[in-house]
Amino acid sequence: MAIPEKPNACVACGASTIFIRETHDIYTLYECTACDLQFWWPFKNPGSEFYEVDNKESVSRNENPLSMSMLPTQERFLHDKQKQGGSLVDLGMGSGRFIAEAEKIGYTVAGCDFDRDAVKTAQTYYGLSDVHALSVEDFVTSFPDRKFDVVTMFEILEHLDGFDAIPKILSLMKSDGLLVVSTPWRGRWGGFFSGDHPPEHLTRWSDKAIRTFFETRGFRILHMHHMPAAPDYFSRLLMRFPEWTRGWLSFGLSKKLKKKENIASRPANNTLHLPKKTSLRNRIIRALSVAKLYGLFFIPTVVLYAYLSATGGRHATGFYIIMEKA
């Protein structure tokens, strides 16, 4: 079915009071004055093949699950241990690193992701058995009798091209169960919008948009926090400078070396592996890269950090939200 050239109403609340905010490639960003959601049009997720083949971060994560750290919101959950020892399902689990860590501290875990390679990684690398190659909606409808103490959905909401599955999540939750969600916060500083574009991200959320969206779908928000400030926030900000100065101060040499090492150490049968120990030459080059990073960008990072902290908390990048049934 062909996608209309422009929407007639908000994709979340159905209000017709929408207007254009900006454009990006073939996409147009609309804002709804009723619920405050911003959404991109065409409102269409690229599908599982995009993440299995075309998305470099997903492919790298599936081949080497430890190449990407957990999200600050996932670390926050593991630290807080909401309903520790209970049952937990992670919707959009990626390669399963988060639920593998949750299992270690006592949770009975399950998960789903429509990236089939990610699910295979979760099974073979982490030894997870209750994981399924299903979209969020398909998982919700496939297991109508399963109930969990905690349902988590980290950095998934902004990828969805429809919201029919959201009210159905209520059926996965026990009577006193929790839904834990993270998603990017659109009030953050504009320099953090790198990667926050379609076809990966289809929506941008404000505090009002989050509250309206979930409270009209059967949830009660218990806690909503802008994340980070995380303990490693300063270093995460520091690491953005090489990206912003690529081509004239930064050339990505360290990343290129890491990529070569991963290719060289990959078994012929493409099974999962841990990279081999790096050579002395490459370790020296990486040490020099770190020295350059701090030498060039430490003071600019301090200035930027102070500015963002002083301008309404714009150093935060995302939401961390805990909900129960209304």
Secondary structure, DSSP 8 states (H G I E B T S, - for coil): ----SS-SS-TTT--S-EEEEEEETTEEEEEETTT--EEEES-----HHIIIII-HHHHHHHHSGGGS---HHHHHHHHHTTTTTSEEEEET-TTSHHHHHHHHTT-EEEEE-S-HHHHHHHHHTS---SEE---HHHHHHH-TT--EEEEEEES-GGG-S--THHHHGGGGEEEEEEEEEEEEBTTS-GGGGTT--TTT--EEB-HHHHHHHHHTTTEEEEEEEEE---TTHHHHHHTHHHHHTBTTTB--HHHHHHHHHHHHH--TT----------HHHHHHHHHHHHHHHHHHHHHHHHHHHHHHHTTSTT--EEEEEEEE-
